[in-house]
Amino acid sequence: MTKSQHIDWLLGLADDALILGQRLSEWCGHAPALEEDIALSNIALDLIGQSRAFFAHAGRLEGAGRDEDRLAFFRSDREYRNLLLVELPNGHFGDTIARQFFFDQFALVRYTHLAQQTFDPEVAAIATKALKEVRYHAAHSAEWMLRLGDGTELSKARIQESVERLWPFTGECFEEHATLDAAIASGAMPDRSQAQTTWNEQVEAVLNQASLTKPEGSWSQKGGRDGLHTEHLSYMLAEMQVLPRLHPDAKW
């Protein structure tokens, strides 16, 4: 893996966590129950903490003077490398849970490998520390899938709709891409086929237990890893970046 691919790979890891953390933070004060308000806010903080660690590492490797704040707040949407799935609007609570569930199961597979790989020891250390958080996130969203799937007729219908609506965005987790291919070849990322098989098994097990139907479509949205995003990311970044861009040298 070349240096530029190494940095792009790190930015992908960081951007996934940052953008999803920012999305979840929008639930603060708006969740359907106080306990869930706190839970989603804590998960958002976990994700943003993970993103800071990856950004800091990427900045040091790049050697261009960009720290985690510069990488988070001073790039355009075309420079972000996150999955399209994580930038989608929260929608209703079921949409947020389905999105979180799909990503959490992917993150669990990915971080398990990252903690064991030897290509980048710094990433291994970050992943080892984050793995406890990721396991909690995965358990939390899976539990909600069960509660909504086995709840009322309305909750079951709405979470099933969320699963079907978001399914086309899950394939991007395992797409063929030059940077990801290089990361796999170096041992930094897990084998694509094996990772997708594990993810499918984990997802299908929860959906079956929740009496939900796994969509059969194989077509997937792509482009996030190349900076081709939905319009939702631009609106998010405009809000997220306004303060540091207005006052770039502010000291707190």
N, C-alpha and C positions, 0 to 999 in steps of 0.2 A: 504494500500500500504506500503510495507516494505521500509526501507531506501535505499537499493540498487535499488529497482524498482523506487523509487522517483528520484534518481540520473539518472538512465537510461532514464527515461521519460524526465527529464530536458535536458539531452544531445541530445535526439531526437529532441526536439524543437530547441535547439541551432544549431545542425548540419544541420537541414533543411535550416535554415536561412543563416548560414555561407557558405555552399557549393553552394547554389543558388546565393548568393551575389558574391562569387568568380567567378562563371560562367558568370554572367552578367557583371562583371568588365572587362571581356575579350573584350567586345564590345567598351570599351573606345577608341575613335579615329578610330573606324571601322564601326560605325553605318551608315545606308544609308542616314541620314540627321543630320545636326548639332543639331537640337532640340532633336532628338531621342537619339543622342549620350549623351547629357546631361541628358535626362530623365532616360535612362537605368543606367547610372552611379549613379544618385541620388537614384534610387531604390536599387541598389547594396549597397550603403552606409546605407540606411535604414535597410536592411536585416542584414548587418554585425553589425550594432548598436544593433539590437534585439538579435543577437547571443551573443554579449558581455555580455548583461544583464543576459541572461540565464546561460551562462558559469560561470559568477561571482557567481551567486546564487548556482549553482551546486557545485562549488568549496568550498564555505562556508559550505554547507550542508555536503559535503564529509569530510572536516576537515583534508585533507591529504597534505595541503600546495600547492595545484595546483590552480593557478589563471586562468583567461580567456586565457592568452597567452599560458600557459602550456597545457590547455585542447584543444586549437585550433591547436597548432603547434607541440606537442610532443606525439601524439597518432598515431598508425598505422591505415591503412585502415580498419582492422578487428575490431577496437575499435570504429569506427564511426557508428552512429545510424540513419543516414539520409535516406530519401526515395530515391529509385533508380532514380526516375523521375528527381530530382534536380541535379544529377551528370552527366546527359547525355550531350554530346557535344552540343554547340550552334547550329551547323548546319547552314542553311541559316536563314534569318530573320524570315520567317514564322515558322520555327521550334522553334525558341526562343520564339516567341509570343504565340504559342500554348502551349508550356511547361509552360510559365508564366501564361497563362490564366487558365489552369487546376489547377496549384498550388495556384494561387490567390483566386480562388473560394473556395478551400479547406481551405486556411488560414483564409478567411473571416468567414467561419463557425466555425473554431476552435478558433480563437481569440475572437469572440463574446462570446463564452462560457467561455473561460479562464478569460475574464474580469469580469465575473459574479460569477464564482465558489468561494467557501470559503475554500476549502481544503488547498490551498497554497496562502496566501495573497500577498506574494512577486510576484508570477506569475500573480496574478490578477492586480497588479500595473503595471507590465511590459506590459501586454496585453492591459490594458486601454490606456496607453501612445502610444502603437504601432498601435492601432486600426485605428487611423486616417490615418496612413501611409498605412496600409493594404487596407483600402477602396479606397485610391487613386490608389494603385497598381492594384486592381481589376477593377476599372473603366478604367484605362489606357489600360490594356491588352484586356478588352472586346471591347473597342473602336477600337483597331487595328484588332480584329477578324472581326468586322463589316466592316471596311474599306477594308480588304483583301478579305473577302467573297463577298462583293458587288462591288468589283473593276473590274479589267479586267478578261478575261477568264483565263489568265495565273495565276494571283494572286489567283483567286478562286480555280483553280486546285491544286496549290502548297500548299495553306493553308489546303485544304481538305486532301491532302496526309499527311501533318504534323499531323493533328488530328488523322488520322487512324494509323499512325506510333507510336504515343505517347500514344494512348488510353490504350494499355495493361499495362502501368505503373501507371495508375491512381487508379486501384483497391487496391494497397498497402496502400493507404491513409486510408482505412477502414478495413484492414485485422484483423483477430482475432490473438491476440498476448498477451502473459502473462502480459507483462508490461502495455500494453494499456488496457487490460481487468481490471487490478488492478486500473488503473487511472480512468476508467469509473465507476468501483464499488465505488470508493471513491468520485465520483462527480467531479473530476478534469478535466475529458474529457467528451464531450457530448455522449449521447447514439449513438452507432454505426449506427444502422438502421435509426434513425431520421436524423443524420448528413449526411448520404449518400443520403437519400431522398432529403434533402434540397440542397445538392451539385448538384445532378442530375437535379433538377428543375432549378437551376440557370444556369447550363451549357447548358441545352437543350433550355432554353429561348433565350440565346445569339446565339447559333448555328442556331436556327430557324430564328431569325431576320437577321442573316448573310447569310441565304440561304445555310447553310452547313448541311451535313448529320451526325447525331450522329452514331458512329459505334455500331454494335449490339453485338459484341463479349463480353463475360463475363470473359474469362480467363485473369489472370493478373500475371505479374512478381512480385516476392516477395524476401525478403532476406535482404534488407537494414537495417531493425531494429535489425537484428541479426549479422550485420557486414559482410554479404555476398554481395559484391558489384560487379559492372562491372569493367572491367579493366580501364575504364576512370577515376575512382576516384584515383587510384594509381598514374597515370600520373599527375593529378591535384595536389595531395598532394606533390609529388616530387618537383614540381615547387613552390608551396605555402610555403612549410616548409624548403626549402633549406637554407635560410639566418638565421633564428633563430636556426636551428640545427648546422650550421657551427659556429655560434657565440652565444651560449646559454646564456652567461652572459653579453652580450653587453648592454651598457647603452647609451641612446640617449639624 
